[in-house]
Structure formats: C-alpha cells, structure tokens
Amino acid sequence: MMRRLFPHPLLTLVLALVWMLLTNELSVATLIPGLLLGWIIPLFTLHFWPEQVVIRRPLTLLRFIVVVLMDIIIANFIVAALILRGPRPLRPAFVRLPLALHSELAISLLSNTICLTPGTVSAELSADRRYLLIHALNTDDPEALLRTIKQRYEAPLKEVFES
C-alpha cells in the first residue's frame, strides 16, 4: 500500500529539495508545495518508469556521486589546459568499453557520467548492449582510460544497482 502511495520516496525528497533550492527559501510555506510536487510527480509518472529502481548500497552511490563530481572538476581543468596551451596536436581515440552492467538504468547512468566528464563522450551503445563506444579527446593510453572508467564508474554502479 505504501509503495503505491509513495512509488519513489527518494525521488520525492530530491524533488522537494530542488523545489526549495529553486524558490531560494527555507520555510514551511515552500516545503509543503515542494513535498506535494515531489509526491505528485512520481505518482503520475510511475507508468513511464521502465523498471523498479532499487538502490542496494546507498553509501556506495554517495561515494560514486562525490567521485564523479571531483572527476568533472579535474577534467574541466585538464580540458582548459589543452585549449590554452595552443595548437598542439591532440591524441583523440575511440575505444570500446565491454560492459559488465545489464540494467538499463545502470548503463544509462554510466553513459551519462562519461558524457558529463569533459574530454569524453559516449558515442554509441551496441545493439546487444555489451559494448559502449567512447570518444576521448586526448589520451596516451586507451587501455588505461578503459580501466579507469571500469574502476571508478562501472564497478560502483554495478554494486549499487545490480549486486
């Protein structure tokens, strides 16, 4: 019964928090509409969710988010340095990442994480969902790039959503 009334409790809290940030006010008058919207939106969009989201290890997810945010900041400085150093040749590469993930949500999060990190883009997911084609702006060692992505992004996502 509770699952039908609150299909995505974590999303409800996140939407309420986003509402509070958008209104830029911390009061009961903004909390109530935020919680109401955070409850109604997941309730009415329940049929559009392809699978039930189960977070098996919330602390691992929190660590993953921190790692991704730090990687985004560091990658911004690296890409800025590449741009500012002048017209030296880059070493772009396309690499195929063999996926250990099976969940559509986990694969989507991995692909989006790669795209959010400056200097890398997820270019294509194979039809059988076993490989992700990644473009790197500048890399000396494509194998090291694959190892880094698997260790820093794919492994935690597998632990959070599939273990």
N, C-alpha and C positions, 0 to 999 in steps of 0.2 A: 504494500500500500504506500509506504513512504517513497519507494523508488518511482512510483507513478506520479506522485505529487512533486517530488524533487528529483527529476531524472539525472541532473548533473550538478550536485551540490557544490563541487569545487568551481565549476564554471559560474554558478550563481554568485559565489563570493568574489571571483575575479571581475565579473561584470559590475557588481556593486562597487568594488574598489575603483574600477575605471571610471564609473559614473562620478564617484567622489573626486577623483583627480580632474575630471573634465569640468565639474562645477567649481572646483578650487575652493571648497568649503567643507569643513568638518563639523557637521551638526546633525541633529536628528531629522531636521527638515530636508536634508539632502540624502541622508542614509536610508530613509523609508522609501523614497522613489527608486533609489539605486537597488535596494533589495527586491523591490517589486519588479523592476525591469529584469534584474538578474534571475528572478524566478520565472517570469512570463516568457522571456526569450527562449530559454532551453526547453520549456514546456511545449511551446508552439513549433519549435524546430526539431523536435525529437524524431520525427519520421524521416528527416533528411540525413541523420547520422548513420553511416554505413555499418558501424559495429559499436558494441558497447565498450566504452573506454574504461579500462581497469589499470590503475597505476599501482603496480606491485611494490615498488620501492620509492616512496616519496622523497627520501633523503638523497637517493642517487639522482633523482630528477632535479632536485635543487642544486646539487653539485654540478650536474650537466649544464644547467642554465648559467651558473657562475662561470664555468669553463668557456662556454660559448660567448658570453659577454666579454670576457677577457680576451679571447681569441679575436673577436671583432675589433676591439680597440687596438690590439697589437697589429693586426692585419691592415688597419687603416694607416698606421704609421709606416708600415712596410711599403704599401702601395704609394703613399705620398712620397716616400723617399725615391721610389722607382721613377715617379713622374718628375720630381725636382732634380734628379741627377743629370738630366739631359738626354739627348738622343743616343743612348747606347742600346745595343740590340738586347731584346728580351729573349727568354727561352720558354716560349709557350709550349704546352703539351696537352694532348687529350689522353686520358687514362681511363681504363675500365676497372671499376671497383666491383669485385664479386661480393654480392650481398649475402649476409647471414640472417638478415631480417626477413620476416614473412608477413607481418602485419602491415596493412595498407597505411595505417596511421604512422607507424614507426618509419616506414620507407619515406612517406611524405615529410615527416619531421627531419629526417636525415637529409633529404634533398633540399629542403628549405634552409636548413642550417648551413649547408655548403654554399648555397646562393647568398646567404646573409654575410658570409665571411668574405670581405673584399679580396679579390685576386683569384677566386674560384667560383665556378658556376656549374650547376648540374645541367647537363645538356640533354640527356635522354635516358629514359628507363627502358631496358629491353622488354620485349613483348612477354617473355616468360618471367619477368621480374627478378631475374637472377643477377643482372649487372646494371650498374649505373655509370653512364658515361660522364666524366667530369673534365672540364677545361680549366687548366691552371694558367694564369697569366705569365708566371715566371717560376720555373722550377729547374733545379740542377739534377734532382733525383726523384723521378716519378714514383719509384717504389717506396721511398721514404714518405712521400705525400700520402700514398695509399695506406701505409702503416699508421700514420698519424690520424687519418680520418677514421680508420677502423678502431683504433685505440681510444681516441678522445670523444668520438661522436657515436659510432655504431654500437660499440660494446655497452655503453651506458643505456642507450635506447633499447637494446635487446633485453638488458636486465630489468628496465622499468616496465616495458610493455609486453614482453614475451616469456620471461623466465617463470 
